[in-house]
Structure formats: structure tokens, C-alpha cells
Amino acid sequence: MMVRWKVQQYLSTHGKSAYALWKASGLSKTTVYAITSGKLIRTDFETLAKVINGLEKLTGKRVEPNDVLEVVRDAQADQ
């Protein structure tokens, strides 16, 4: 089992870009692009909070952790 980001899908659904999230979140450009490309595999709650806060600023909607993270069971992890 693993947990992975689904921020890129969230951004696409809401017509927003990684660049916009970078500007709204206060995270480094490197971190935002690592998250949206699926390359960031370890993070902390502060980063998660900044992602959520940035997305809320961009969309004007409440964002929950399950909106940006997903649990992948072993059978799905290889996909």
C-alpha cells in the first residue's frame, strides 16, 4: 500500500496550473512541480497544509486531504 498525490488531477479539474499553485501556496517551485509530477514521495503536514491552503485560495472552495491524496492498494500500485 502507498499514498500518492493527486494534486495534478485536482488542478486540471478546476482549470488551474502548477504555476498558479506555486504562487498561491508559498511552497518552492521545485516542491510544487515534484508534487504535481508525482515525484515527491515523502512530505510533511506543513507541506500538505500549504498545498491545501493554496488550492483553497485558487478555487475558493474547501479542500480536504482526500481531495489531494489517494491510498493505492498493492494491486493498484503498479499501475
Buried (B, 14 or more C-beta within 10 A) or exposed (E): EEEBBBBBEBBEEBEBBBEBBBBBBEBEEEBBBBBBEEEBEEBEEEBBEBBBBBBBBBBEEEBEEEBBBEEEEEEEEEE
